[in-house]
């Protein structure tokens, strides 16, 4: 079992991440996507005692597809995909973006539909994985004349890596901070590309467009939640008056997880009181019981809504462990209803 890195080494890890962003060379957004993918895979597949985490380019390709899926849409609604899509590279175009755009059109914008088409899905992942191997994988940790190795051995070739145990720990521990650093740099890179200047005078907030929650998914799951669970607030159990709100049980601000098992129906009051906090044990226990029901998973599958109960549970386990290690509070009910996290959370999430 890997020993926990001491505070000095954790700070040095963050300095190294910052160096990749501030001193590295960028011709596309791939390095930002790779850093985000590594952090998410550390959360979803690692733990705080992991000695190392083996990953291959197909694992990374799935994360790249998730990241770029919404970004291939036109920046300005009503424009064509080609003329309205934001550039993500200094050259003619980013190959991954073009591949994802073609798959997006082929599947009519439905990622679950694309995943069901195994031939098309495998073809997309192979092509994206090939680009990752050639482009960012062996260039991310090269800064000027220096070849760094703090994330994984920088051997310069191959389609597999081994994330160091210390890197797994730090990526999990500082996922929010690293995600914010990478997303901010990504937005800045896209904004600075000359080909985007004419487009960016219009449309919504750029960061929300690139990394925000999928609003179409929220609308689709809202109707399903009302059908399966009734028009009651998940948190207070009262009938919802007015328009119901689809809440991310693990808040989006803590981890971007637009999967069906992470959604609950809430009234506007409870949603506004919970904000970006994790919910107390009584809510967590009911949420886990709901997600264990085969009828809920079957309903998500029938509606072709993105879902993954195992991944959702892993992310929730990571999020609650972060709260526990930081001695933070969780939300139970009411505007000031914060309580200490019940240690029984481990029994329902880590069993």
Number of C-alpha atoms within 10 A of each C-alpha: 9 13 12 15 15 9 9 8 13 19 13 12 20 16 12 17 19 15 13 21 20 11 11 15 14 17 12 22 22 23 24 23 24 21 24 24 21 22 24 22 19 27 25 19 15 23 19 21 14 20 18 21 18 13 17 14 21 21 16 25 25 17 20 23 23 14 17 19 19 19 20 25 22 18 23 18 12 8 12 12 16 13 12 17 19 24 24 26 19 17 10 8 12 17 15 23 24 14 18 23 23 15 21 20 14 13 17 11 17 17 19 15 17 20 14 12 12 11 10 15 16 14 13 22 23 16 16 23 23 16 18 23 21 14 14 20 25 20 19 22 24 19 16 9 6 8 16 16 14 16 23 20 15 18 10 14 11 12 16 15 20 17 23 20 25 25 24 28 27 23 29 24 22 16 20 14 12 20 22 13 17 22 20 13 16 21 19 13 19 22 18 11 16 11 15 17 13 8 17 16 9 12 12 12 10 16 13 11 16 21 15 15 16 13 10 8 16 19 12 15 22 19 15 18 20 15 11 11 14 14 21 18 24 23 21 16 11 12 14 19 11 8 10 19 21 24 24 26 22 25 20 16 13 16 18 16 22 21 19 26 26 25 24 21 26 26 24 17 14 19 19 14 16 23 15 18 20 25 25 22 21 13 18 19 16 14 20 17 11 16 20 13 10 10 12 18 18 11 17 20 14 9 12 15 23 18 19 15 15 12 17 19 20 17 23 26 20 22 19 23 19 15 16 17 9 9 11 15 18 22 22 24 17 13 13 10 13 18 15 15 21 13 10 11 19 13 9 16 18 12 6
